[in-house]
Structure formats: structure tokens, C-alpha cells
Amino acid sequence: MNKPLEINPLKLSQPMGALLAFLGIKNCMPLMHGAQGCASFSKVFFTRHFNDPIAIQTTAVNDITAVIDGGDYSISEAVKNITAKVTPELIGLFTTGLTETKGDDIRGVASILNPQHNIVYVHTPDFEGGLESGYTKTIEAIIEQLVEPQDHIEKKITLIPHVSMTPLEVERVKEQIELFGWSVFALPDISESLDGHLGLKQGALSSNGISVSEIQGLGSSHAVITIGASVRNCGEKLCSKNQNMQHLHFDTIGGLRASDAFYGELISLSHVLRPHASIMRWRKRLQDALLDTHFILGGLKVVLACEPDQMVLFSSILTEAGAKIKAAISSTKSDALDKMPSSHIIIGDLDDAERFLDESTLLITNFHGERLSKKYKTALIMRGFPDYETLGNQLKDDILYQGSTQFLFEVANCVSVHSHHN
């Protein structure tokens, strides 16, 4: 992007990524160190997207305390007020632009409060990075501050998914790994906390997910599997807790080739001759789907405007069916963009996407792309954050053989209906 400002923003902030990561830990209370409006915005944003209550608290820094307080008082008061009503297993303390500019010593505050309360702290200023980096920084902080070093391994695998994977996608990957005989722990595990299940009450804490004790024991994992370029370093950080741990990394697990690579590594790791029959069945279905949809998707010009790891997923699936990625508009910089099969890769906003919509048929982006799709008469597939109009965002699945098959049919049907109406 060569504009001096963003016109139609695509990027989300680091604190929002941190919030999502902490929501995947059981009985966790995410605590945003910043102004009350920052926490309110994030709460409303994810509540509308997931159609579920979102647990978050704030230190409610105002213009007075921002000047005279070093952060200690507002944080300790917030912790005292929280623990007077509920008993969180973990308090996830993360910063905003205001408190980072102030230079508050959250490490010092956390060390003072930690004997009484279990606290993980992470620096997530919203004047740099984005959703992916805030999420990644939080996972790294959790590993650094909670996981205990080990020198032995057990028959279990740690899964670290990227921020754009939906709760159902995390659940599906866990289930597939379990088919090879492993116990699986996802860090974080939003498949149990943000999956849309009907709970008994609206809790003040995250409803489910990986527990603190399970996180502490992740150092004995036989292997760690990272999915998405943004979380690769998280896997390496976990491996530093145990020299015997293996690290399997995948930039994406969408499409036939990427899914083959994923299952191939699991076969090798598990020392089995062939995968479960259901896996082979879905592989054949994906092969058939590629044939069926090729007549519609072959040569289709697509514009992607998403988080980097999510764009790699969609391009992997669509290019196998013959589609062309006309432009890839990323919210932030990422190593994942180096492998994008497009001649136009831009770190920018939805205004940059407009330049390519006149000569494209399909736009894949979030809810804010709806106006653009109507203006330029393109088909629209809504993915990413936020999606305020679609129900069941937490149950969308676009990965591995099954998800890729369903995604191809969804895109082909969408393009077919669109072409008949325009």
C-alpha cells in the first residue's frame, strides 16, 4: 500500500488477538489494561461475530490515571474486584496502545500479584502488528510463563492453530490426530469455549478450553504441530522446553496436496501403514469435488482480503481447482505472503481491493466486503472477522479433505447463482 492512510480498514488490533487466545483457556479471565472503551469494543465485536457472551474485564484507565498512575494501582484494583466475584484459574493480562505508550511495567505488577493469583502477561500495543501477531505473542507468553521444562515424552501431541481457524476446524484437526492413536491438546483450544454450545449460564470466565494444569504439562508432548506461518515460532518455543520434542509445521492444511502432506507426516510419526478408512473416503470425495467444480472455478478470477494465514488456505484450495488469485490484500506483513500465487500482493485495506474488482468474479473477505460486492457486482464469500450477518461462524470448516470439499462446492454454487442473476 502506498497511501498515507487506511481508507476502508481491514486490519484488527493486537489486543483482539490476545483476547481470542486467552478465551481458549479454561476458567480464564482476559484482563485488558487500557481504557474501558477498548474492552467494550472487543467484547461487542466478538459477541456479534460468535453470537455468544464474551468474557473480558478491563483496568479502565482514564485520562487522570493515565498520567499519575504507573499501572500498578489500576491493575491490582481490577484483579481485586474480579476475584471478589469469581475465581479464575488464570488471569490473562494484556496491554493496549495507551498503556504501552505510558510504559507501564506489567511484568513487575504481575510478579507482585502472582503469589496470590495465576497471571500471564503479554505486551500487545495496538499501534503495531495486528490480530495474528497479538494472538501469537500471547501463545508465546503462555508457553514461556506456564509450561514446565521436561526431559521425557508421553504419547500426546500439542496442536497450535493460527488465529483464523474456527472452533470447528480446531476440533476437526484434534479428531483427525486422535484417529492415529494420540492424545491431543490444543493451545489455545477455542473448540470447547467458542463453539456455540448451550451452557447453563452466561459465565464471567471462559467456559471451557485447555486447563492451566494441562498447559503446564505440555512440555512432555511427543510432538507439537503448528498450522499457519504466524505460529511457527510458537512451536519452536515449546520445543525449547524439551529437547526430545518433535516439531511438525504446516503453512496450511487446505486442499489436496496440503492435506496429503499433513496426513503423510502423521502416518510417519505414528508408524502406521495407512490412515483411517474415513480419511481415505474424504480424500476421494475431494478428488471428485475438484473435477465437479473445475468447470465453474477453472480460470475464475478471485480477490482475497483476509488475514495472511487464511489467505494461504483459500489460495491453496482454489488454485487446485484452476482459479486465479487476481489480488491478495493482507491486513499485515507475514512470511506466508511469500508463497501466495498472485502477482498483486498488497499489505493494505479494502480500498486497495476495489482496484481489482472490476475484472474479478469473486471476493472473499469479511462482512465489510458486502458493500463492495454489490457495487462491483461480484460474488461474495464471507470469511474472517467480523461476520455480523451469518449465523454459525464458529462451525464453518474449510480445512483438510472434508472442509476443502465443502468449501469448493460452496464457492462453485455461489459463483453459479451469481452468474445467473447478473
N, C-alpha and C positions, 0 to 999 in steps of 0.2 A: 504494500500500500504506500503510495507516495503523497497521500493527502495529509494535511497538518492536523486533522482531527477525524474522529469517527462520526459518521452521519447517521447511520442506521446500525447501532451496535449489535455485535454478535457475541462478544466476549462476556463471560461471567467471572466473578471475582474469586480470589484465593480463599477467603473465609468461607465461601459457599462450598468449595471443595472439601475444606476441613470439616465442615458440618456433616456432609454426606459420609465421610469416613468414620466419624465418631458415632453416627447413627447406626453403624453396623456392629457396634459392641453392646453386649447385653447390659441392661441397667446402667447405661452411661448417661451423664448429663453434659451435653455440649455447653460450654460457657464462653460466649463471645465477649472479649474485652474491648468494648467500644461504646459508641452511642446507642441509645435504645432503638433508634430508627433502623440501624444496621441489622440488628437481630430481628426486628419486626418484618423488615422486607424479606429476609431469607426465610423466615417462618411462613409467611403468606405465599411466597414463591413456590416452595416445595409442597405446602399443603394443597395448593391448587393443582400442582402437577400430579401428585400421587393420590389426591383425594383422601388423605389420611392426616391425622394430627401429627405434628412435628414437634418433638421435644427440643427446646433450646432456652437457655437463660442468658442474661446479659449483665455486665457490670454497670451499665447505664452511666457511662462517663458523660458529663455535661461540660459546658464552657467554663465553669468555675473549677471543677475537679481536674479538668484537663490542664489547667495552669498550675494549681497549687499542690496537687496530689501526685506522688511518684508512682501511682498504680497500686501500691500495697493496700491501701485502705479500701478502695472500691472492690478489689478482688476478694479480700478477706471478708468484707461485709456480704458480698454476693454469695460466697461459699457458706457463710454462717446462716444466711436466710434460706438457702437451698436445703442444707442438711437439717434445718429445723423442721422441715415438712416431709422430706423423703430421704432415703439412704442410698445414694448412688454407689455402685461398685467402682466407678471411675468418673472423675470429672475431667472433661477434655477442654483445656484452656487454650484458646487461640485468639490472635490479635487482629486488629483492623488497621487501616491507614492512619487514623488519628492517633492511636496509642503507639504505633511504630514510629511515627514522626516525633512524638513526645520522647520516645526512647525508654519506655517502661521496662523495668527489669523483671520480666515474668519468670525467668529461671530462678531468680532469688526468692520471689514470692512463693513459687511452687515448692522450693526446698524447705521453706519455713512451714508451709501448710501440710507437706507430705506426711509427716509423722502421724497426723490425725486423719488425713484424707488422702486417698489414692488419686494423684493428679498427673496427667500427661500434658505438657505444654508444647506449643509449636508457634513459630513466628510466621504469620500469613498476611503480610501487608497487601492491601488491595490496589496499591499503586504499581504493582509489578505482577508478572505471571498471570495465571487465570485459574479456571476450575480444575484442570488437570494437575497443575503444579501444586495447588493448595492441598489437593487430595493426596498427592504423592508425598509432600513434605510431612503430612500428618501420619501416614503409614510408617515413614522412616522414623519419626519421633516415637511412635508406639513401639517399634522394634527396638530402638536404642534404649528406651527408658523402662520397658516392661519385660522383654524376652530375656530369659536367663541363659547364659552360656552353657553348652553341654558338650560332652565328648562321646556320647553314644547315640545311636539312631534307632527309631522304632518304625513299625510298619504304618506310617502315616505320611500324608502329603499336605503341605501348605499351599493354598491357592491364593494368589494376589491378582484380583481382576482390576482392569482400568476403570476409571470413574464413569464412563458411558455405558458400561454393562448394566442391564436391567436386573432387578431381583430374580426374575425367572431365568435369565441367562446364567447368573451365578449358580442358581440351583441346578440347572441342567448340566453345567460343567462338573459340579460336585458329583452328581448322579453318574455321569459317564466315567469319572475316575474310580468311583466306588465299584463299578462293574468289573474292574480289574483287580479287585480284592483289597483296596486301600481304605483306610480311614482318612477322611478329608476335612480340613479346617480352612475356611476362607477368611482372609484378613483384608478388609473388613467383610462381614457377612450380612449384606442387606437382604439376602434371600429370605431371612427369617424375621426381619424387622420392618421392611418397607414393601413387603409382597402383597399387601392389601388384605390380609386375613382379618376376620372379625374378632376383635378382642373383647374381653369382659368389660373394660372401661378405657377411657382415654387417659393413658398414663402420663405422668410428668417426666418419666425416664424412657429411654429407648426400650421398646417392648421385648426385643429378642436380639439374637446375633451371637457372635463368638464371645465367650466369657473371658474375664480377666485371667482366671487361672489357666484357661486353655491357651491364651496368648503367651503367658509366662512359660508354658511348656513347649512352644513351637520350635525351640532350639534343637529338639530331638527328632525333628522331621527327617525322613529319609531323603526327601527332595522338596524343593519349592518350585512351583510353576507360576511364572508371571505371564500375563496376557496384556499386551499393549506396550509400546515403546516407553510410555511415560512412567511405567512402574518397574522397568528393568533394574534400575539401581536399588529398588526396594528388595528384590530377590538377592542381589549381591550383598546387601547389608545384613539380611537374615543369614546368609551363608557364613558371614563372619562370626556368627555365634557358635558355629560348629563346623570344623574343617572337614568332617565326613559327609556333609550335606551336599547333594547334587542340585544344580540349578538348570531347569528347562525353561527357555524363553521362547515366546511366540509373539510376533508383532500383531498377528490377527489369527483367528480360527474361523474365518468365514470363507465359504467357497469350497470347491472340491479339493484343490491342491493343498490349501492351508489346513483343512480338516484331516486330510491324509497324513500330513506331517505331524499333526497333534496325536492322532491315534498311533502312528508309527512309533513315536517316542514312548508312548505309554506301553505298547507291546514290548519294546526293547527293555524298558525299565522294569516291567512286571514279569519278564521271561515267560510269556505265553505265546502259543503258536498262532492264534487268531482271535480277534475280538468277539464280543458277544453277538449273537445272531441278529439282535435288533439293530445294532450298529451297521452291520452289513446290509440289512434291509433298507435302512435310510440312505445309505450310500447309493444304492441302486435307484431309489426314488429321486435323489438329487441328479443323478445322471440323466434320468428321464425328463426331469424338470428343465435341465439345460437344453435338451432337444426341443421340448414343447415350447419353451419361451423364446428360443433363439429367433424365431420368425418375427417376433414383435420387438425384441430387445437388440437384435443384431443391427449395429450402426446407430442405435439410439444415442442422442447427444444429451449428456447429463451434467448438471451443475450441482456440486456438493458444497454445503456451507455448514460445517459441524466442528466438533472437537476433533483434533488430529487423529487420535486412535480410532474414532468412529468412522472417519472418512476412509481410512485404510480398509476397514471391514467392508464398507459398501463398495468401494472400488474393486476389491478382491472378488466379490460375488458377481458384480455387474459385468466386469471385463471378461470373465469366463463365458458369459452368455453373449458376448460380442458387442456390448455397449461401449461408448467412447466417453471418457470423462473430459468434457469441454473445459471446465474450470473447477478448481478445488480452492475454496475460500476457507482458510483456517482462522480460528479465533486467536491462537498464539503460535509461537515457534515450537517446533518439535522435530526430533530426529526422524519421526515417522514420515514426514513430508518428503524426505529424500527418495522414498520408494513409490511415491504417488505417480501413477501412469497418466500424467496430464502435462500439457505444455504451458498451462496457466495455473501456477500455484501462488496464491496470494495470501499473505497474513493481513487480514483486513476485516471488513464488515459486510452487511447485507447490501449496502450501496454498491460495493465492488461486484457483487453477484449480478446486479442489474445489467452490467455491461455485456453479459454473455447470454442473457435470457431470450433475446430476440431470435437467436439462432439455435436455441436448445428446446427440447421437448419435455424434459423432466427436471424438477428442482427437488432436492432432498435437503431439508433443513427443519428448524423448529417452527413453532406456532407463528412467529413473526414473518415467516415467508409467505403466509396465506395471501396477504395483500399483493405481493409481487407476482404470485402465480396467477391471480386474477387480472392484474394489469397487463402481463405479457402473454396471457393465455397458455400457460404451461401446466402440465400435470404436476401434482404435488404429493410427495410422501413425507409425512411429518415424523421426524425423529429428533432425539436430543432434548435438551432443556431450553425453554419450557414447552409443554404442550397442554394448553388450557382447555382445548375443545374435545380431545379424545379421552374416552374412558378406558381404563385398563392399561395405562402406560407401563405399569410395573410388570405386566405379563406379556410384553412384546418379546419376541425371540427371533434373532436374526443370525444365530451362530451355529457352527458345526453343520452336519448334513441336514438335520431336520429343520433348523431355523433358516438355513440358506435356501432350502427348498420352498418354504413358505414365503420367504422374502421375494424370491423370484416370481412366484405366482401373484403376490400382492402388487408388485411393480408392473408386471405384464398386464394384469387386469385393469389397473389404474390407467395405464397408458392407452389401453384399448378403449376403455369407456371415454376417456378424454378425447381421443381422435374422432369418435363418433359424434361428439357434441360440439366440435369446433371445425 
